[in-house]
Amino acid sequence: MKIAIIGGGNLGCSIASGLAASGFVDAKDICITRRNLQVIKHLGEKGFCISNDNNKAIEDASVVILAVKPFQAKDVLEQMKFTPGQILISTVTGVWLKDLIAWAGEGVEVFRAMPNTAIAVRKSVTCIAHEKVKPESAEIVSRLFEQLGSPVVIDEKLMDAATVVGACGIAYVMRFIRACTQGGIQIGFSAQQASLIVEHTVNGAAALLIENGSHPEQEIDKVTTPRGCTIAGLNEMEHYGFSSAVIKGLTASYDKILE
Ligand SMILES: NC(=O)c1ccc[n+]([C@@H]2O[C@H](COP(=O)([O-])OP(=O)(O)OC[C@H]3O[C@@H](n4cnc5c(N)ncnc54)[C@H](OP(=O)(O)O)[C@@H]3O)[C@@H](O)[C@H]2O)c1
């Protein structure tokens, strides 16, 4: 399989590195494009194909990943000559399937994908939306994102919500981790030890839910001894509006996207 990545910026390069690291496809079979080639020269030295010619890059690619800024998507796609049957995966925020289909032309199998920055370490949840594509194309796209974390197929109308929960979600969780680290320092740990403990605690908490398939409250019940320290801390957080602040934050991000 040959893959072309149009837009070798933060996301495009993370996808390229992740796919090559997974062994899903050889670096030489991934062509990354951008106008300023100097910036991705190091990827060329690692064996990737690099180019500033989008049409040449997609010539023999079965999968084309679009990772340019939203305002660039229309011009870039309209200048590209796709072959019917090629798979186009757009990671571009806020650009709808109907527009992508119109700009890419007839016969292209079009998908939207919303990953998050954890794609750099192959642990991104990636929300995928598509309409009227061949099942074998959907299977290829799903397998591709399995190399980079966990794909989830959603209805396209939930793409903005996916941006908030999945992509902005990284920032919310980071802020929680930072706050826990600050608290840990105040009660005696060095910054380094506090970070290490908090990072692994968050990782472990997520693994409990993912691997056990349990509900957060079930896991909370297991650690809240009556009159104990956990419930005292948890209730204090709630008195200060913890859950409410998180929900209000998510909806504020969502309202901003819809503006
Ligand atoms: N970063 C994330 O975590 C994330 C998550 C989900 C979705 N997204 C979406 O992914 C897209 C890319 O985000 P990003 O953070 O990677 O942005 P970025 O770092 O700015 O990358 C965009 C790249 O597109 C290149 N580009 C612009 N015009 C081009 C053209 N005509 N042909 C080829 N390449 C061209 C730019 O390089 P030159 O200027 O050198 O051409 C730049 O490297 C955005 O639409 C964003 O909404 C990002």
The ligand as an SDF file (V2000), in Angstrom:
LIG
                    3D

 48 52  0  0  0  0  0  0  0  0999 V2000
   -2.6800   18.8440   15.4290 N   0  0  0  0  0  0  0  0  0  0  0  0
   -3.6750   18.0780   15.8560 C   0  0  0  0  0  0  0  0  0  0  0  0
   -3.6290   17.4610   16.9030 O   0  0  0  0  0  0  0  0  0  0  0  0
   -4.9290   17.9180   15.0360 C   0  0  0  0  0  0  0  0  0  0  0  0
   -5.9320   17.0590   15.4980 C   0  0  0  0  0  0  0  0  0  0  0  0
   -7.0550   16.8640   14.7140 C   0  0  0  0  0  0  0  0  0  0  0  0
   -7.1920   17.5340   13.5130 C   0  0  0  0  0  0  0  0  0  0  0  0
   -6.2320   18.4140   13.1150 N   0  0  0  0  0  0  0  0  0  0  0  0
   -6.3850   19.0920   11.8090 C   0  0  0  0  0  0  0  0  0  0  0  0
   -5.3020   18.6940   11.0010 O   0  0  0  0  0  0  0  0  0  0  0  0
   -4.9330   19.7410   10.1320 C   0  0  0  0  0  0  0  0  0  0  0  0
   -3.4310   19.9850   10.2500 C   0  0  0  0  0  0  0  0  0  0  0  0
   -3.1250   20.4140   11.5560 O   0  0  0  0  0  0  0  0  0  0  0  0
   -1.6150   20.6490   12.0160 P   0  0  0  0  0  0  0  0  0  0  0  0
   -1.6650   20.9680   13.4450 O   0  0  0  0  0  0  0  0  0  0  0  0
   -0.7750   19.5160   11.5490 O   0  0  0  0  0  0  0  0  0  0  0  0
   -1.2620   21.9740   11.1540 O   0  0  0  0  0  0  0  0  0  0  0  0
    0.1700   22.4430   10.6070 P   0  0  0  0  0  0  0  0  0  0  0  0
    1.2630   21.9860   11.5100 O   0  0  0  0  0  0  0  0  0  0  0  0
    0.0570   23.8950   10.2800 O   0  0  0  0  0  0  0  0  0  0  0  0
    0.3160   21.6290    9.2320 O   0  0  0  0  0  0  0  0  0  0  0  0
   -0.2750   22.0130    8.0380 C   0  0  0  0  0  0  0  0  0  0  0  0
    0.7300   21.7510    6.9510 C   0  0  0  0  0  0  0  0  0  0  0  0
    0.1380   21.9150    5.6640 O   0  0  0  0  0  0  0  0  0  0  0  0
    1.1900   22.3160    4.7890 C   0  0  0  0  0  0  0  0  0  0  0  0
    0.6130   22.8760    3.5780 N   0  0  0  0  0  0  0  0  0  0  0  0
   -0.0190   24.0460    3.4070 C   0  0  0  0  0  0  0  0  0  0  0  0
   -0.3910   24.2140    2.1260 N   0  0  0  0  0  0  0  0  0  0  0  0
    0.0300   23.1020    1.4690 C   0  0  0  0  0  0  0  0  0  0  0  0
   -0.0540   22.6780    0.1170 C   0  0  0  0  0  0  0  0  0  0  0  0
   -0.6090   23.4340   -0.8440 N   0  0  0  0  0  0  0  0  0  0  0  0
    0.4600   21.4680   -0.2060 N   0  0  0  0  0  0  0  0  0  0  0  0
    1.0530   20.6900    0.7400 C   0  0  0  0  0  0  0  0  0  0  0  0
    1.1560   21.0440    2.0370 N   0  0  0  0  0  0  0  0  0  0  0  0
    0.6680   22.2420    2.3780 C   0  0  0  0  0  0  0  0  0  0  0  0
    1.9910   23.3140    5.6140 C   0  0  0  0  0  0  0  0  0  0  0  0
    3.3490   23.3950    5.2030 O   0  0  0  0  0  0  0  0  0  0  0  0
    3.8700   24.4890    4.1430 P   0  0  0  0  0  0  0  0  0  0  0  0
    3.4090   25.7970    4.6410 O   0  0  0  0  0  0  0  0  0  0  0  0
    5.3660   24.3050    4.1470 O   0  0  0  0  0  0  0  0  0  0  0  0
    3.2560   24.0940    2.8540 O   0  0  0  0  0  0  0  0  0  0  0  0
    1.9440   22.6860    6.9910 C   0  0  0  0  0  0  0  0  0  0  0  0
    3.0650   21.8880    7.2190 O   0  0  0  0  0  0  0  0  0  0  0  0
   -5.7700   20.9500   10.5120 C   0  0  0  0  0  0  0  0  0  0  0  0
   -6.8280   21.0960    9.5890 O   0  0  0  0  0  0  0  0  0  0  0  0
   -6.3170   20.6010   11.8850 C   0  0  0  0  0  0  0  0  0  0  0  0
   -7.6030   21.1470   12.0640 O   0  0  0  0  0  0  0  0  0  0  0  0
   -5.0970   18.6010   13.8400 C   0  0  0  0  0  0  0  0  0  0  0  0
  1  2  1  0
  2  3  2  0
  2  4  1  0
  4  5  1  0
  4 48  2  0
  5  6  2  0
  6  7  1  0
  7  8  2  0
  8  9  1  0
  8 48  1  0
  9 10  1  0
  9 46  1  0
 10 11  1  0
 11 12  1  0
 11 44  1  0
 12 13  1  0
 13 14  1  0
 14 15  2  0
 14 16  1  0
 14 17  1  0
 17 18  1  0
 18 19  2  0
 18 20  1  0
 18 21  1  0
 21 22  1  0
 22 23  1  0
 23 24  1  0
 23 42  1  0
 24 25  1  0
 25 26  1  0
 25 36  1  0
 26 27  1  0
 26 35  1  0
 27 28  2  0
 28 29  1  0
 29 30  1  0
 29 35  2  0
 30 31  1  0
 30 32  2  0
 32 33  1  0
 33 34  2  0
 34 35  1  0
 36 37  1  0
 36 42  1  0
 37 38  1  0
 38 39  2  0
 38 40  1  0
 38 41  1  0
 42 43  1  0
 44 45  1  0
 44 46  1  0
 46 47  1  0
M  CHG  2   8   1  16  -1
M  END
$$$$
